Amino acid sequence: MAVAARSQPLDADSRRDAGRALRAAVRAGAHDGLTTGLAPGMVQANLVVLPADWAAEFERYRALNPKPCPLLAMTAPGDPMLAGLGEGIDIRTDAPRYNVFRDGVLTEEATDISGLWRDDFVGFALGCSYSFEEALLSAGLPLRHHELGVKVPLYLTDIETEAAGPFHGRMVVSMRPFNPADAIRAIAITARCEKVHGAPVHFGDPAAIGIPDIEKPWLGPAVPFRPGEVPLFWACGVTPQMAIEQARPPLAITHKPGHMLITDMLNAELAA
């Protein structure tokens, strides 16, 4: 069941209230779909959950790759609460959908991971491009996937991330098309959003970063280009899922792409 998008709230308190209402709906099982365009103004987070004996190496991997893996918060072993991001945020129940990996293989999806939770699990909340999208929209830059009501297209590149122990792999990017003048503005705006991926890692020719066909995303639907538009590619928080596949921990859990954790933090609080 989906929750309809709300109109833009007028102040910070009403934005937080709307975000908490959506998070409560997710926890109650009333919303298990995409969070694209929902909870306007609120930070949405990517998730990674790993056993403690794998978490230290992942944290090193994350620190070496801040563009795709910007840290918002990290839990203590066994603690499912993300206190630094809001009131009562429970990593086990508060994302609409989770991906469960066993030995690096995606084996199942879940809407609640309470039954899988272990007292040695460590959770990571990572920045999401949905946060810088608010800054783009506020500057009058339209987003094609918002216009179409779909999630942003993702592509697997040939850009290798920096390895840390068993964690390594290629970078995943999200793509948004703009005309050249708007592309310059988009680069400048997102450069101020380092905690949510920052400026694009590439623009222009997709083949230059190993993307053979822009009309065939790795995940999500393709979006149409208008005459004169160029693609801009941002590092994506789905990249850790590629690293998990390479590292092959016995058990790991992430959000399902596009199904993000809604926090109580305002996007404006992340802007540099």
N, C-alpha and C positions, 0 to 999 in steps of 0.2 A: 504494500500500500504506500502511495507516495504522498508527501506533504506539499501543498502548493507553495510556490514562491511568494514571498511577502513584498509589498512595496517598501521602498527605502524608509526605515525609521528616521525620526527627526533628531534624536539625540542619543548619546552614548548609553544611557540607562535603558531606553527602549530597544536599542540594538541588542544589548546583552540579554534583555528579557526574551526577545525573539529567538536568539541563539540558544538560550537555555530551554525554551519550549521545544525547539526542534530536537535538541539533545535528549530531552525527556521522552519525546515521541519515538526516537530511535531506541532508547533503552526499553520502552514498553512494547516494542515490536510493531509500532504503528507506521514506521518509515524504514524501509530497508533498501531504498533506491539511491540514485545519485544525489550528491549535495551541490552540484554545479548550480550557481546562481542563487542558492538558498542562504539564509542567515547573512544578509548584506552587511558589510562592515566588520564582520567577525573573522578572526584568524581560523583557518581550517588546517588540520595537521595530517601529514603522512605518519604511519605507524610502523615500527619494527619491534618485535618481541623475541628475545633470545634467552637461552639458559645463561646463567652468570658466567660459566666457564668459557663461553663464546663472546660475551658482551664486551670484554676489554679489547679484544682484537677488532670487534666491529666499531667500537668507539674510536680506535686508532684509524681505521679505514675511513670513518666518517670525517674525522678531523683532517685527513689528507685530501678529502674531496668535498670541500665546503659548498661548492656550487650545486651539486645534486643532493647534498646531504646536510643542509643547514640545521643545526640543533636548536630546538625550542625548549625542550625539557627532557629529563631522564629520570626514571624511577629508581628507588633502591631495590635490591633483590627481594622478590616476593611481594613487593608493595604494588598493587594495581592502580593506585591513585596518582593522578597528575596534578598535585596541589598547586604547582607553580603556574598552571594555565587556567585555573578557575575553581569554582565551588563544586566539590563532589564529583569530579570527572573520573570515571572508572574506565580504564583501558580495556577491560574485559567485555563491556556491554555497550559502549557509547559510540562505536563506529557502526554504520549501517551494515557493512559486510566485511568479512575478513577472508584472507587467503591463508591456508594452512599448508606449510611445506614440511615434508618428511624426507630426510637425507637429500635435501635440495630439490625435491620434486613436488610440484603443486598437486596435492592429493584431494583437497576438498575446500569448499567454502563454508562459512558459518556466519550467523548473525549474532552469536553470543559465544565467547570463548571461556566462560566461567568453568565449564567442565574440563577444559584443557589446561587451566591455569596451574602452575607449579610454584612452590615456595622459593625456587631459585630463578624465576623469570625476571628479566630486566626489560623495561619498556623504554623506547625512544620515540619522542614526538619530533618530527622534522617539518621544516617549513614547506609550504605549498604555494604553487603559482596562483592559486585562486586569490591569494592576498594581494599580489601586485596587480591583478586584474581590476581591482577596485580603483587603484590609482590611474590605470589606463582609461577606464570608463569615466572617471571624474574629470579627466582631461579632454573628454570628448572623442576618444579613440574607440571606435566600434570593434567588437569582438565577434567574429563570424560564428563561432560555435554557440555563443549566447543567442545570436539572432536566430539560429536554427534549433535551439533547445537541445543540443547534444553535448557530450563531453568533448574536451579538447583532444585533437588527434595526437597520438604519441608515436615516436619513431625510434627504432634501435639503430644507433650509429656505429661507426668503427672507431670512435674515440675511446681509448682505453683509460679507465680510471686508475688512480694510484693504488697499488696493492698493499695490503696489510695482513700478514699471515695468510690464511686461506681465502680471505675476501679479496676479490678482484672481479673484473668484468667490464663490459662495454657500457657507455653512458646512454641512457634513455633521455630523449628530449621531447618537449611539447612544442607545437608549432602554431603560430598565428600569422595570417597574411595581412600586410599593410601596403598602402601606396608608399613610395619613397619618402615623401615628406613626413608622413605619420610614422614611418619606421624609425626615422631619426629621433622623433619625439619619444617613441616607445623605448628606444634604447636609453635615452637620457633619464626617463622617468624610472625605469626598472633598475638602473644602476644605483639608485638610492635605496633599493630594497634588498640589501645583501642578506638579510635573515630569511628571505623567501626567494632564493636563487639568483637575485641580482640581474645584471644585464645579460642579454643573449650570449650564448657561446658561439653562435654562427648566424649569418644571414646570407641569403642568396642561394647559389647552386647547391641543391641537396646532395648531389653526388660527391661533393668535396668532403662531406662527413659520412660517406658510406651509405647514403639513402638512395636506392636505385630508382624508386618510383614514388613521387610525392602523392600520387593518387591512391597509394596502397599503404596506409598507416600500419604500424605494428600492432597497435591497439586503438580502438575507437574508429569512428567513421571519418572518411575524408571530407574536407570542407572545400567548397568551390572558391576559385580565385577569380577576381574581377580584372579587367584589362589594366596592365601596368603594375599590378601588385607583386610584391616579393615576399618570400617566406622568412620569418624570424624564428629561430630555434632557441628555446631556453632549456637549461639543465632541469631534469625532472626528478621528483622524489620517488619515482618507481625504480630508479637505478639500483637502490639497495636490494630489490628483489632479484635482479640479475646477479649481484654479488652473493646472495644467499644460495642461488642455484649452483654457483661455482664452488662455494665453500662447503656445502652439504652438511650443515649442522643436523643432528638427529631430529630436531623439532624447531621450527621457527614460524612465526605468525606475523603477517602484515595486514594493512588495510587492503581491500580490493580497489584497484585504481578507480578514481572518481567517487569513491564512497568514503568521505573523509570524516575525521573527528572534529566536531565543532567545539571551539574553546570559548572562554569568556574574555579573551584578549582582543582588543580592537586592532584592525589592520594599521590604523594611523599610529599606533604605539610602536610599530616595527620600523617605520620609515626613518631613514637616517636624515 
